[in-house]
């Protein structure tokens, strides 16, 4: 059986990733998943990272996220792909490069190595970046902000830069969508790319 397709949605919090991931997963009859916290172990790690009174150091944060990703890939993503299912994930390895590499200013090569180990080399067939100005993203966020969401504007500007840098490096594997558009227009831009790839 051929490996299933792997589609990942990326972007800063408030860009609309979860909405679009759920919509596309429904259209493609795909396995819908997310990072961090899609597994029992991952949920515990997410609590440590986002809600702990004792915030981890930047490197410890990156290592914890890598552990969550390794469990997620091993128990959710890879089995579904091997079974020929399409998988739609809200975040994957590009988040580590953007958030920990650019945002936390950790060594980019080290972060890429952590991603490679955690994913065992499994790459998305397409990464959709919902690009949004951090100020607008903050206005859109609802509910109480977690530790990551409370970071300064400069942090999210670096994260955005990290995402755009990855998209520019791998243009064939990334789709950048202006998330400041209406939800319907964002959906149309994504579906246009999926049709071009004969996914829809």
Order of alpha helices (4+ residues) and beta strands (2+ residues): beta-alpha-beta-alpha-alpha-alpha-beta-alpha-beta-alpha-alpha-beta-alpha
